[in-house]
Amino acid sequence: MGWNGYQGTGNGELGTGNRELVTWHLALGTWNLELGTWHLERGTWNKKRNVLRTVQRRREKNGMRL
């Protein structure tokens, strides 16, 4: 009897666990959106870095010519 009562409590905890899991999935979904935005930002940042590298190369070439 005692074990069955414990099992009932376990099921209640499982129910709460499932609710937490749903919340966690929602949080994960939001995090995935943020990750997508971060990737877009990184892509833009990489383009900016490439432009800077090109400018640096040009300066180095000009410096060597002088």
C-alpha positions in Angstrom: 0.0 0.0 0.0 2.8 2.4 1.0 4.6 1.7 -2.2 1.5 2.4 -4.3 1.1 5.7 -2.5 4.7 6.4 -3.3 4.1 5.5 -7.0 1.1 8.0 -7.0 3.4 10.7 -5.7 5.9 9.7 -8.4 3.3 10.2 -11.1 2.5 13.6 -9.7 6.1 14.5 -9.9 6.2 13.1 -13.4 3.3 15.4 -14.3 5.2 18.4 -12.9 8.3 17.1 -14.8 6.3 17.1 -18.0 5.2 20.6 -17.5 8.8 21.7 -16.8 9.8 19.8 -20.0 7.2 21.8 -22.0 8.5 25.0 -20.5 12.1 23.9 -21.3 11.1 23.1 -24.9 9.6 26.6 -25.2 12.8 28.1 -23.8 14.8 26.0 -26.2 12.7 27.2 -29.1 13.4 30.8 -28.0 17.1 29.9 -27.7 17.0 28.5 -31.2 15.6 31.7 -32.5 18.3 33.6 -30.7 20.9 31.3 -32.1 19.5 31.9 -35.6 19.8 35.7 -35.0 23.3 35.2 -33.6 24.3 33.3 -36.8 22.9 36.1 -38.9 24.9 38.6 -36.8 28.0 36.5 -37.1 27.6 36.3 -40.9 27.4 40.1 -41.0 30.4 40.4 -38.6 32.4 38.0 -40.8 31.6 40.1 -43.9 32.9 43.2 -42.0 36.0 41.3 -41.0 36.7 40.3 -44.6 36.4 44.0 -45.6 38.9 44.9 -42.9 41.3 42.3 -44.1 41.1 43.5 -47.7 41.8 47.1 -46.5 44.8 45.9 -44.5 46.2 43.9 -47.4 45.9 46.9 -49.7 47.7 49.1 -47.1 50.5 46.5 -46.8 50.9 46.3 -50.6 51.0 50.1 -50.8 53.5 50.2 -48.0 55.8 47.7 -49.7 55.6 49.7 -53.0 56.8 52.9 -51.3 
